[in-house]
Amino acid sequence: MALQQFLYKLTLVPNLHDDGNWTERENNIVGEHFRYLQGLQKEGKLILAGRTMNESAHTFGIVIFLAESETEAKQIMENDPAVDQGVMIAEVFPYKVALFNNQFEG
C-alpha cells in the first residue's frame, strides 16, 4: 500500500500553559516526545515537525508524517509519549504537502 501524508496538531494540556506547573516528569516526557519524533525520522516516516514560538495558550506543534492508513496515522499519534502520557492533546488530519522548498535547512 502506498504511503499517505498526515498531520497531527499538538497543544499542551491547559494546566501546562503556566510554566510553574511544569515538573521534571513533564520535562522528561517532552524529551521522550522528541526522541520519538527522531525515531520516526530515522524510519523515513517524518516529513517535518516543529512548533510555534509564542508562549501562550495559542501555541501549538505540528508533525507531518507518512503512514499506510488513517488507522496507522492515529496509532503513530497516540504512541507519541507526549500524547500517551497526557502532556499534550493531539488531533490527526489527512494532509498533502503542496509546495516544498528543498533548499531550506532550518
MODELLER restraints for C-alpha pairs under 7 A, 6 or more apart:
rsr = mdl.restraints
at = mdl.atoms
rsr.add(forms.Gaussian(group=physical.xy_distance, feature=features.Distance(at['CA:1:A'], at['CA:68:A']), mean=6.34, stdev=0.5))
rsr.add(forms.Gaussian(group=physical.xy_distance, feature=features.Distance(at['CA:2:A'], at['CA:68:A']), mean=6.32, stdev=0.5))
rsr.add(forms.Gaussian(group=physical.xy_distance, feature=features.Distance(at['CA:3:A'], at['CA:66:A']), mean=5.81, stdev=0.5))
rsr.add(forms.Gaussian(group=physical.xy_distance, feature=features.Distance(at['CA:3:A'], at['CA:67:A']), mean=5.28, stdev=0.5))
rsr.add(forms.Gaussian(group=physical.xy_distance, feature=features.Distance(at['CA:3:A'], at['CA:68:A']), mean=4.63, stdev=0.5))
rsr.add(forms.Gaussian(group=physical.xy_distance, feature=features.Distance(at['CA:4:A'], at['CA:66:A']), mean=5.43, stdev=0.5))
rsr.add(forms.Gaussian(group=physical.xy_distance, feature=features.Distance(at['CA:4:A'], at['CA:67:A']), mean=5.47, stdev=0.5))
rsr.add(forms.Gaussian(group=physical.xy_distance, feature=features.Distance(at['CA:4:A'], at['CA:68:A']), mean=5.87, stdev=0.5))
rsr.add(forms.Gaussian(group=physical.xy_distance, feature=features.Distance(at['CA:4:A'], at['CA:69:A']), mean=6.86, stdev=0.5))
rsr.add(forms.Gaussian(group=physical.xy_distance, feature=features.Distance(at['CA:5:A'], at['CA:65:A']), mean=5.69, stdev=0.5))
rsr.add(forms.Gaussian(group=physical.xy_distance, feature=features.Distance(at['CA:5:A'], at['CA:66:A']), mean=4.67, stdev=0.5))
rsr.add(forms.Gaussian(group=physical.xy_distance, feature=features.Distance(at['CA:5:A'], at['CA:67:A']), mean=6.51, stdev=0.5))
rsr.add(forms.Gaussian(group=physical.xy_distance, feature=features.Distance(at['CA:5:A'], at['CA:94:A']), mean=6.31, stdev=0.5))
rsr.add(forms.Gaussian(group=physical.xy_distance, feature=features.Distance(at['CA:5:A'], at['CA:95:A']), mean=5.26, stdev=0.5))
rsr.add(forms.Gaussian(group=physical.xy_distance, feature=features.Distance(at['CA:5:A'], at['CA:96:A']), mean=5.70, stdev=0.5))
rsr.add(forms.Gaussian(group=physical.xy_distance, feature=features.Distance(at['CA:6:A'], at['CA:64:A']), mean=5.72, stdev=0.5))
rsr.add(forms.Gaussian(group=physical.xy_distance, feature=features.Distance(at['CA:6:A'], at['CA:65:A']), mean=5.43, stdev=0.5))
rsr.add(forms.Gaussian(group=physical.xy_distance, feature=features.Distance(at['CA:6:A'], at['CA:66:A']), mean=6.11, stdev=0.5))
rsr.add(forms.Gaussian(group=physical.xy_distance, feature=features.Distance(at['CA:6:A'], at['CA:73:A']), mean=6.77, stdev=0.5))
rsr.add(forms.Gaussian(group=physical.xy_distance, feature=features.Distance(at['CA:6:A'], at['CA:92:A']), mean=6.94, stdev=0.5))
rsr.add(forms.Gaussian(group=physical.xy_distance, feature=features.Distance(at['CA:6:A'], at['CA:93:A']), mean=5.65, stdev=0.5))
rsr.add(forms.Gaussian(group=physical.xy_distance, feature=features.Distance(at['CA:6:A'], at['CA:94:A']), mean=4.48, stdev=0.5))
rsr.add(forms.Gaussian(group=physical.xy_distance, feature=features.Distance(at['CA:6:A'], at['CA:95:A']), mean=4.57, stdev=0.5))
rsr.add(forms.Gaussian(group=physical.xy_distance, feature=features.Distance(at['CA:7:A'], at['CA:62:A']), mean=6.63, stdev=0.5))
rsr.add(forms.Gaussian(group=physical.xy_distance, feature=features.Distance(at['CA:7:A'], at['CA:63:A']), mean=5.44, stdev=0.5))
rsr.add(forms.Gaussian(group=physical.xy_distance, feature=features.Distance(at['CA:7:A'], at['CA:64:A']), mean=4.36, stdev=0.5))
rsr.add(forms.Gaussian(group=physical.xy_distance, feature=features.Distance(at['CA:7:A'], at['CA:65:A']), mean=6.28, stdev=0.5))
rsr.add(forms.Gaussian(group=physical.xy_distance, feature=features.Distance(at['CA:7:A'], at['CA:92:A']), mean=5.67, stdev=0.5))
rsr.add(forms.Gaussian(group=physical.xy_distance, feature=features.Distance(at['CA:7:A'], at['CA:93:A']), mean=5.26, stdev=0.5))
rsr.add(forms.Gaussian(group=physical.xy_distance, feature=features.Distance(at['CA:7:A'], at['CA:94:A']), mean=6.36, stdev=0.5))
rsr.add(forms.Gaussian(group=physical.xy_distance, feature=features.Distance(at['CA:7:A'], at['CA:95:A']), mean=5.79, stdev=0.5))
rsr.add(forms.Gaussian(group=physical.xy_distance, feature=features.Distance(at['CA:8:A'], at['CA:62:A']), mean=5.66, stdev=0.5))
rsr.add(forms.Gaussian(group=physical.xy_distance, feature=features.Distance(at['CA:8:A'], at['CA:63:A']), mean=5.30, stdev=0.5))
rsr.add(forms.Gaussian(group=physical.xy_distance, feature=features.Distance(at['CA:8:A'], at['CA:64:A']), mean=6.68, stdev=0.5))
rsr.add(forms.Gaussian(group=physical.xy_distance, feature=features.Distance(at['CA:8:A'], at['CA:77:A']), mean=6.78, stdev=0.5))
rsr.add(forms.Gaussian(group=physical.xy_distance, feature=features.Distance(at['CA:8:A'], at['CA:90:A']), mean=6.27, stdev=0.5))
rsr.add(forms.Gaussian(group=physical.xy_distance, feature=features.Distance(at['CA:8:A'], at['CA:91:A']), mean=5.33, stdev=0.5))
rsr.add(forms.Gaussian(group=physical.xy_distance, feature=features.Distance(at['CA:8:A'], at['CA:92:A']), mean=4.15, stdev=0.5))
rsr.add(forms.Gaussian(group=physical.xy_distance, feature=features.Distance(at['CA:8:A'], at['CA:93:A']), mean=6.12, stdev=0.5))
rsr.add(forms.Gaussian(group=physical.xy_distance, feature=features.Distance(at['CA:9:A'], at['CA:60:A']), mean=6.83, stdev=0.5))
rsr.add(forms.Gaussian(group=physical.xy_distance, feature=features.Distance(at['CA:9:A'], at['CA:61:A']), mean=5.71, stdev=0.5))
rsr.add(forms.Gaussian(group=physical.xy_distance, feature=features.Distance(at['CA:9:A'], at['CA:62:A']), mean=4.59, stdev=0.5))
rsr.add(forms.Gaussian(group=physical.xy_distance, feature=features.Distance(at['CA:9:A'], at['CA:63:A']), mean=6.64, stdev=0.5))
rsr.add(forms.Gaussian(group=physical.xy_distance, feature=features.Distance(at['CA:9:A'], at['CA:90:A']), mean=5.41, stdev=0.5))
rsr.add(forms.Gaussian(group=physical.xy_distance, feature=features.Distance(at['CA:9:A'], at['CA:91:A']), mean=5.46, stdev=0.5))
rsr.add(forms.Gaussian(group=physical.xy_distance, feature=features.Distance(at['CA:9:A'], at['CA:92:A']), mean=6.56, stdev=0.5))
rsr.add(forms.Gaussian(group=physical.xy_distance, feature=features.Distance(at['CA:10:A'], at['CA:60:A']), mean=5.50, stdev=0.5))
rsr.add(forms.Gaussian(group=physical.xy_distance, feature=features.Distance(at['CA:10:A'], at['CA:61:A']), mean=4.87, stdev=0.5))
rsr.add(forms.Gaussian(group=physical.xy_distance, feature=features.Distance(at['CA:10:A'], at['CA:62:A']), mean=6.04, stdev=0.5))
rsr.add(forms.Gaussian(group=physical.xy_distance, feature=features.Distance(at['CA:10:A'], at['CA:88:A']), mean=6.06, stdev=0.5))
rsr.add(forms.Gaussian(group=physical.xy_distance, feature=features.Distance(at['CA:10:A'], at['CA:89:A']), mean=5.63, stdev=0.5))
rsr.add(forms.Gaussian(group=physical.xy_distance, feature=features.Distance(at['CA:10:A'], at['CA:90:A']), mean=4.55, stdev=0.5))
rsr.add(forms.Gaussian(group=physical.xy_distance, feature=features.Distance(at['CA:10:A'], at['CA:91:A']), mean=6.96, stdev=0.5))
rsr.add(forms.Gaussian(group=physical.xy_distance, feature=features.Distance(at['CA:11:A'], at['CA:59:A']), mean=6.85, stdev=0.5))
rsr.add(forms.Gaussian(group=physical.xy_distance, feature=features.Distance(at['CA:11:A'], at['CA:60:A']), mean=4.82, stdev=0.5))
rsr.add(forms.Gaussian(group=physical.xy_distance, feature=features.Distance(at['CA:11:A'], at['CA:61:A']), mean=6.53, stdev=0.5))
rsr.add(forms.Gaussian(group=physical.xy_distance, feature=features.Distance(at['CA:11:A'], at['CA:88:A']), mean=5.36, stdev=0.5))
rsr.add(forms.Gaussian(group=physical.xy_distance, feature=features.Distance(at['CA:11:A'], at['CA:89:A']), mean=5.33, stdev=0.5))
rsr.add(forms.Gaussian(group=physical.xy_distance, feature=features.Distance(at['CA:11:A'], at['CA:90:A']), mean=6.54, stdev=0.5))
rsr.add(forms.Gaussian(group=physical.xy_distance, feature=features.Distance(at['CA:12:A'], at['CA:87:A']), mean=6.09, stdev=0.5))
rsr.add(forms.Gaussian(group=physical.xy_distance, feature=features.Distance(at['CA:12:A'], at['CA:88:A']), mean=4.35, stdev=0.5))
rsr.add(forms.Gaussian(group=physical.xy_distance, feature=features.Distance(at['CA:12:A'], at['CA:89:A']), mean=6.18, stdev=0.5))
rsr.add(forms.Gaussian(group=physical.xy_distance, feature=features.Distance(at['CA:13:A'], at['CA:87:A']), mean=5.81, stdev=0.5))
rsr.add(forms.Gaussian(group=physical.xy_distance, feature=features.Distance(at['CA:13:A'], at['CA:88:A']), mean=5.24, stdev=0.5))
rsr.add(forms.Gaussian(group=physical.xy_distance, feature=features.Distance(at['CA:13:A'], at['CA:89:A']), mean=6.16, stdev=0.5))
rsr.add(forms.Gaussian(group=physical.xy_distance, feature=features.Distance(at['CA:15:A'], at['CA:21:A']), mean=6.77, stdev=0.5))
rsr.add(forms.Gaussian(group=physical.xy_distance, feature=features.Distance(at['CA:16:A'], at['CA:22:A']), mean=6.29, stdev=0.5))
rsr.add(forms.Gaussian(group=physical.xy_distance, feature=features.Distance(at['CA:17:A'], at['CA:56:A']), mean=6.66, stdev=0.5))
rsr.add(forms.Gaussian(group=physical.xy_distance, feature=features.Distance(at['CA:17:A'], at['CA:57:A']), mean=5.94, stdev=0.5))
rsr.add(forms.Gaussian(group=physical.xy_distance, feature=features.Distance(at['CA:26:A'], at['CA:87:A']), mean=6.63, stdev=0.5))
rsr.add(forms.Gaussian(group=physical.xy_distance, feature=features.Distance(at['CA:29:A'], at['CA:81:A']), mean=6.30, stdev=0.5))
rsr.add(forms.Gaussian(group=physical.xy_distance, feature=features.Distance(at['CA:29:A'], at['CA:82:A']), mean=5.90, stdev=0.5))
rsr.add(forms.Gaussian(group=physical.xy_distance, feature=features.Distance(at['CA:30:A'], at['CA:82:A']), mean=6.07, stdev=0.5))
rsr.add(forms.Gaussian(group=physical.xy_distance, feature=features.Distance(at['CA:32:A'], at['CA:81:A']), mean=6.14, stdev=0.5))
rsr.add(forms.Gaussian(group=physical.xy_distance, feature=features.Distance(at['CA:33:A'], at['CA:80:A']), mean=5.98, stdev=0.5))
rsr.add(forms.Gaussian(group=physical.xy_distance, feature=features.Distance(at['CA:33:A'], at['CA:81:A']), mean=5.17, stdev=0.5))
rsr.add(forms.Gaussian(group=physical.xy_distance, feature=features.Distance(at['CA:33:A'], at['CA:82:A']), mean=5.47, stdev=0.5))
rsr.add(forms.Gaussian(group=physical.xy_distance, feature=features.Distance(at['CA:36:A'], at['CA:80:A']), mean=6.49, stdev=0.5))
rsr.add(forms.Gaussian(group=physical.xy_distance, feature=features.Distance(at['CA:40:A'], at['CA:46:A']), mean=5.22, stdev=0.5))
rsr.add(forms.Gaussian(group=physical.xy_distance, feature=features.Distance(at['CA:45:A'], at['CA:65:A']), mean=5.39, stdev=0.5))
rsr.add(forms.Gaussian(group=physical.xy_distance, feature=features.Distance(at['CA:45:A'], at['CA:66:A']), mean=4.85, stdev=0.5))
rsr.add(forms.Gaussian(group=physical.xy_distance, feature=features.Distance(at['CA:46:A'], at['CA:64:A']), mean=6.33, stdev=0.5))
rsr.add(forms.Gaussian(group=physical.xy_distance, feature=features.Distance(at['CA:46:A'], at['CA:65:A']), mean=4.40, stdev=0.5))
rsr.add(forms.Gaussian(group=physical.xy_distance, feature=features.Distance(at['CA:46:A'], at['CA:66:A']), mean=6.45, stdev=0.5))
rsr.add(forms.Gaussian(group=physical.xy_distance, feature=features.Distance(at['CA:47:A'], at['CA:64:A']), mean=5.35, stdev=0.5))
rsr.add(forms.Gaussian(group=physical.xy_distance, feature=features.Distance(at['CA:47:A'], at['CA:65:A']), mean=5.02, stdev=0.5))
rsr.add(forms.Gaussian(group=physical.xy_distance, feature=features.Distance(at['CA:48:A'], at['CA:63:A']), mean=5.89, stdev=0.5))
rsr.add(forms.Gaussian(group=physical.xy_distance, feature=features.Distance(at['CA:48:A'], at['CA:64:A']), mean=5.10, stdev=0.5))
rsr.add(forms.Gaussian(group=physical.xy_distance, feature=features.Distance(at['CA:48:A'], at['CA:65:A']), mean=6.89, stdev=0.5))
rsr.add(forms.Gaussian(group=physical.xy_distance, feature=features.Distance(at['CA:49:A'], at['CA:62:A']), mean=5.63, stdev=0.5))
rsr.add(forms.Gaussian(group=physical.xy_distance, feature=features.Distance(at['CA:49:A'], at['CA:63:A']), mean=4.37, stdev=0.5))
rsr.add(forms.Gaussian(group=physical.xy_distance, feature=features.Distance(at['CA:49:A'], at['CA:64:A']), mean=6.22, stdev=0.5))
rsr.add(forms.Gaussian(group=physical.xy_distance, feature=features.Distance(at['CA:50:A'], at['CA:61:A']), mean=5.54, stdev=0.5))
rsr.add(forms.Gaussian(group=physical.xy_distance, feature=features.Distance(at['CA:50:A'], at['CA:62:A']), mean=5.67, stdev=0.5))
rsr.add(forms.Gaussian(group=physical.xy_distance, feature=features.Distance(at['CA:50:A'], at['CA:63:A']), mean=6.77, stdev=0.5))
rsr.add(forms.Gaussian(group=physical.xy_distance, feature=features.Distance(at['CA:51:A'], at['CA:60:A']), mean=5.66, stdev=0.5))
rsr.add(forms.Gaussian(group=physical.xy_distance, feature=features.Distance(at['CA:51:A'], at['CA:61:A']), mean=3.84, stdev=0.5))
rsr.add(forms.Gaussian(group=physical.xy_distance, feature=features.Distance(at['CA:51:A'], at['CA:62:A']), mean=6.18, stdev=0.5))
rsr.add(forms.Gaussian(group=physical.xy_distance, feature=features.Distance(at['CA:52:A'], at['CA:59:A']), mean=5.56, stdev=0.5))
rsr.add(forms.Gaussian(group=physical.xy_distance, feature=features.Distance(at['CA:52:A'], at['CA:60:A']), mean=5.70, stdev=0.5))
rsr.add(forms.Gaussian(group=physical.xy_distance, feature=features.Distance(at['CA:52:A'], at['CA:61:A']), mean=6.22, stdev=0.5))
rsr.add(forms.Gaussian(group=physical.xy_distance, feature=features.Distance(at['CA:53:A'], at['CA:59:A']), mean=6.96, stdev=0.5))
rsr.add(forms.Gaussian(group=physical.xy_distance, feature=features.Distance(at['CA:67:A'], at['CA:73:A']), mean=5.45, stdev=0.5))
rsr.add(forms.Gaussian(group=physical.xy_distance, feature=features.Distance(at['CA:74:A'], at['CA:92:A']), mean=6.47, stdev=0.5))
rsr.add(forms.Gaussian(group=physical.xy_distance, feature=features.Distance(at['CA:78:A'], at['CA:84:A']), mean=5.77, stdev=0.5))
rsr.add(forms.Gaussian(group=physical.xy_distance, feature=features.Distance(at['CA:82:A'], at['CA:88:A']), mean=5.33, stdev=0.5))
rsr.add(forms.Gaussian(group=physical.xy_distance, feature=features.Distance(at['CA:83:A'], at['CA:89:A']), mean=5.84, stdev=0.5))
rsr.add(forms.Gaussian(group=physical.xy_distance, feature=features.Distance(at['CA:83:A'], at['CA:90:A']), mean=6.56, stdev=0.5))
